Amino acid sequence: MDSSFECHIIAPHRRIPLRQQQQQERHMTDITDANKKNKYVSCLCVGASEHYNKCVFLGMATQSHDVALRQCEIELWNVTKNEFHVTLRPNGNTNNTNAIVTCMKFFPSGELVLAGHNTGDMHIYAIADLRGCAAVTFAGQKSHGSGDDGNDKNKKSNGHLADVTSVGFIEHGHNIVSGGRDGCVKLWDCSTQQVIHSYFPLTINNQINDIAVVDIGKQQTLFSNKTYDNNNNNNNNNNNDNNKNNDNDHEEKKEIKSNTTDSKEKNTSGKIVVACRENGHASLIDLRCREEVADIEAYSDGHAVTCCSLYQPKSSGLLYVALGGTDGVVSLWDLRKLDSRKYILSLQRDTNAIKRLFSDPHQGLVACSQQGYVWRWQLNDHWDTAQIYTSHEWTGHDQDGIVDMCTWGDNFVFVADKSYRVLQHTI
């Protein structure tokens, strides 16, 4: 990494013994019965439903330990009432071995769940539909027909070629953003299930591990002024390019390539997607201008960027991107100073990879490592002093590793490890 980078390494605080945590966490023991010991939780999501009187629901994608079965389901639990709600299955098929859930997230409304799969497909489920069937499908290229037989139903999809690794929403879910192991970021129209634009990497080893949708709003001059001043010109140029060639072949060495359809994008102005890549970089893609506006070289020594999150300190009006890596470091980047390629803070917490990052103006920054530790930091608004303290640190998880984590509101952190167990930590 460039020696000009500015960073502060924070020494680890002492870990809290498990017996001292028992007042801080609540085990969801009702989901660890003997009938389900052959499963483990692979990913989590959480949301609140207006339809169910703002009850908080936790979605848990479960997978069989038996590789031959590879049975995958999504179990929804009503956390508010501490009761099971419904089981969701890809296409309603309990024996679907080709649709392992790789990521999922609640829609902003809390009424729908979007799940990405290792087939490149994505499914939307309605939590009020107790049949557990997918209501809408976004087809990936692996599971979709080639269209060679002339059948419209087999028309080739512009979806992902490999696992969908992360998803995000724009304008209350009118548009969906997805990242995949094929290295692509895709913008979807939810109403038509069609790809509006695809953004391809230039180099190899660029699989996307995580994405975050950042709304920079009126701060559109954070990056290059010409990116926004020449917005119409960029759109016209992209339209001309699309008229010449709409093929989305990876072999074409273009950094960003746009595929237009009859689908519509809504309120993408001021929306930036942060895409964490296996090659140690994080790409910042402007959805409106359809181009990469910045590239963060977080690592140049072989480490990968595993996760990302937007952090906005309370009442500061500032925006920061937090990146977690395979070296166990969380780094924070000021969006105003990306041109200088300097990050302002580095949190050395573990020698194991950071698995997941979440941030909230009130909750602070929450991170977990594969080794089984979870941290929460409250960060000072005045970054010139780089003051930080660890207000919570939890252990006691399965040392085989944490598989996923999600946060809710100001109070709860949900953590799943490789045992069939989800811990609910109370902040």
N, C-alpha and C positions, 0 to 999 in steps of 0.2 A: 504494500500500500504506500502511496506517495507520502514522503516524510513531511510534506507541507500540511497534511491533514491535522486539524486541531482536535484533540480529544482529551477527556479526563477519565481515568480508570477509577471506578469506585470499588473499594475493597469490600468483599462479601461480609455481611453481617452474620451473627451467629444464627444457626437454624433453630427453630422452635421444636422441642421434643414433642412426640405425638401425644403424650399424656396431657400436655398443656394445651393442645389444640382442641380437645374433645368438647370444650365449651364453645368453640368457634365453628364447628362443622356438624352437619347432620347427614348421617348415612341413609341412603334410600334403600333400606334393607328389604323392602317389599319387592324389589326387582332382582334379588339375588337368590331366588329359590333354587332348589336342587334340579328342577327340570330344565334350567337354563345355564347350567354350568359348562355346557359344551359350546357356549357362545362368548363372544367378547364384543364390546362397543368399539366401532371403528371411527365414528364421527358424531358430533353434536350440533344442535342448533336450538335457539330459544326465542320465544316471541309471546306476545299477549294478544288475546282475541277479544274484540268488541262483542262478537256474537255470543261468547260465553262469559259475559260480564267482566271483561278484562282479566280473566284468569290467565296465569302464566303457564305456557306449555313448553315442555322440553322434548325435543325430538332426538332419538338415539338410533343410529343405524347400527344394527347388530349383524355379526357375521359368524358362521360356524368355525370352530377350531379344526373341524374335519375338512381338509383341503378337497377331498373328493366330493363333498356335498356343496360347499361354498354357498350355502343358503343365506340369502340376505333379506332383511326386513328392516322397516323403520317403525319403531315403537314410539308412540306419542303418549306422554304422561302429563296429567294435569298437576303441576307442581303446587298450585294454590290449594287444591283439595287433596293433594297427595294420593292420587288414584290413577289407574291406567285408563287411557282414553280409547285408542284404536291402533291397530297394526296396519301399516301401509306396505304394499307389495308392488314391485315393478310390474305393471300391466295386470295386477291382480293374480299373478302366477306365483304360487309358493315354491315352485321348483325351478324358477328362472336362475340358472347358474351363470348367466352372462351379463348380469346387471348389478354388480357390486357397487354400493354407494361409496363414492370417493370424496364427496363434499355435499353440503346442504345448508340451506338458509331459509328462514321465514321471510315471506314478503313483508314489507312495512306495515301492511294492514293486520298482520297476524293471523289471517284466515287461510293462507296458502303456504305450502312448503315447496321449495324448489330443490330438487336433488340432482346432482351430477353423477354420472356412472363411468365405470371403466370402459364401457363400450363407445364412449363419445356422446351418448345420448344424455338428455336432461328430461326430467319429468316434473310436472306440477301436480300436487295433491291438495285437495280441499279437506281441511281437518274436520269439517262438518259431515263429510261423506263417510259413513261408518263402514262402507264396503271396502275401503282401503285401496281402491283402484286409482291409477293415474288418470287425471282429467285431461291433461295436455302433454304432448310429447314433442320435444325438440330433437330431431334426428341427427345422429352423428354419421360420419361417412363409413364407419366400420360396419354398422348394422343396417345401413340403408342400401337399397338397390342401386345399380349403376345406371339404369335407364336405357340400357342397350336394346331392350325388347320393345321400346316405344310406349310402354305403359306409363301413364302419368304417375301412378302410385309408386312406381319404381324410379322416379326421377331422382337423379343424383343429388345428395344433400351437400350443402356447404358447411355442415357442422364439423366438429372436431374429428381428427383422425385417430386420436388416442384418448386416454383418460381425461375427463374434465376435473381439474384440480381445485378450482375456486370459482365462485359466482358473486355477483353484486347487482344492485338495482339502481335505476335512474327514474326519477319522476314517479315515485310510488309503485314502481314495477311495470310502468308502460314499456320501458326498455330494459333488457337484461344484458349484463356484461359477463362474459365467461373467459377463463383462461384454461389452457390445457397442456398436457404433456407433449403435445405436438408443437409447442412453442408459439401458438397463436392466441391472440386476444380477439374475441368476437363480440360485436354489438348486435343484439337480436331485437326484433319487434315481437313483443309478447302476443299481440293479437293475431299475427299470421304465422308465428313460429318460424320466421325466415331470418336469415342473416342479412343485416344491413351493410355492415363493413367487416372486413377481416384485416388484422394487422399482423404481419409476418416478420420474424427476425431475419437478420442479415447473415448471422453466423450459426455454426452448429453448436450442439450442447446448450441449447437455449430453452429447454423445457421450463414451463412456468410453474412455480410451486405455490404461488398465492397472488391474489390481486386485491386492491383496495380502490374504491371509487372515491375521489376527493372532489368536493365542491369548493372551488376557490372563489366562486361568486364574483363580487366586484373587484377582487384582487387579480384581475386577469393580466395585469402588467407585471406579475411576479416573474414571468419568463421573458421571452423575446417580444418586444412591442410589435414587430412586424408579423408575428404569428396571428395577432388579432386585427391589426390594421389592414392586413391583406387577406382577411378572412374570405371575402367574396372571390378574390383571385384564386385562392387555394381551392375553393369549392369548384370553380370553373375548370381549373386545371385537372382536378380529380375526375370531373365529369368527362373531360376530353379523354383522359386515360382510360376510363371505363368503356367509352365508345370504341376504343381501339382494341381493348382486350379485357375480358371479364374472367379469364381463367385464373384460378387460385392455386396454381401449382407451386409447391414449395421450392422447386429447383430454380425459380426465377429469383435472382439476387436483388430483391427490392426490400428496403427496410420496412416500408409501409405500403400495403396495396389495398385498394378499396373495391369492394364488390357491391354494386347497387342492385336493389330489387324494388318491387312495388311497395315494400314495407316502409314504414315511416319512423323517423327518430323524433323524439320530443324533448325539448329543453335540455339538449346536450351542451349548450353554451356554458362555459365555465366549469365543465366537468373534465377532470383528469383521472386517468386510470394509472395506478402504480402497479407494475407487473414485476414480481420478483423472479429472477431467473437462476438457473443452475450454474451459469458461468460466473456468478458473483456480481452481476449487474442488476440494477433495477431500472426499468424503462418507464418514463412518464409520457403517456400518450394523451394528446388532446382529442377528445371525441368529436368536437365540432369541426376542428380544422383537419382531422384525420391524419395527423402526423405526430411523430415523436418530438416532443419539445425539450426533453432533457434525458440524459443518461447518467445514472449514478453508478460509479465504479466503487462498490462497497468493498470488494475483495479483488486482489490480483494474484493471490497465492494459492488458488485452487479451491477455496471455500465457496460455498453456495449461499445465496440469500434464500432463506426458507419461509419467511413470513413477513407481513408488513401491516401497518396500521397508520391512520391519520391521528395526530395528536394536536389538540387546540386548547392551550391553557385557558383557564377561566378568565373572562373579561380582558383578555390580552389582544384579541383580534389577530393573533399570529397563527401561522400554520406550520406544522412540522410533520415529517414522515419518519416513523419508527421502523427500523429494519432489524430482523433477527437472522442470525447466521448459524452455520454448522459449527462454528468455533465457540458457541455459547455466549456471544456478545450481542447486546442490543445497542444499536447506534441510532441517534436522532439527527435529522437533517433539516435545516432551515430552508424552506422553499424559496426564500428571498435570496439565498446565497449559493444556489446550486452551481452557478457559473464558476465559483471559486473552488468547487469540488472539495469542500471542507464540511465535515460533520462537527456538530458542536458538543456532543456528549457521547460517551461510550460506557455502557454498563457491563462490566465483566462479572457475570454471575455464576457461570458453570463452565466446565470443559466439554459438556455435551451440547448437542444442537438445540437451539431454541425451536420449540415445536409450534407455538401459537402466540400471537400478540393481540391484545385488545386495549382500547383506550377510551376514556370518557373524561369530559371536563371536570366532573366531580369525583369520579372513581380513581382517576389517575391512569397509570399504565400498568397493565397486568400481563405477565409473561409466564410461560411454562417451558420446562426443558424435557427432553426425552427420558432423562434419568429419574424423573419423578418429583421434581421440585416446582413450586409455584411461587411467584413473587408479585407483589404489588408495590408500586412506587408512587409517591406524591411528589410532583415536580414543582419547583419554584417557578413563578411566572417570569422572573428576571434571569434570563439566560446568560447574561454577562458574568454572573457569579457562579453559574452552573451548580446551584445548590440542589441537592436531592437527598431524600431519606427513604428508607424502606420501612413502611408502616406495617406490612404484613408479610410473613413468609411461612409457607406451609410445607410440611413433609408428610410422610405416612402413606404415600401412594405406592402402588406396585412398582418395585424397583426394575422390573422388566421394561418399564417405560410408560409415559403418558401418551395416549394416542390423540386426544383432542381436548379442547377447553372452550368454554363460551361464558360470557358475562351477561348479567341482566340488571339494569337500573343501577342504583347506588349501593346495593346490598349483597348481591349474590354472585358467586363464581362457581360454575359447574365444571368438574374435571372428571374425565374418564380415563382409566388405565386399562391394561390388557386383561385384567380380571373383569368379570361381568359386574362392574360396580361403577357407580357415578357418585362422587362426593359433592355435596352442596355446601360450599363454604359461605359463611355469613360474615360480611365485612363490618 
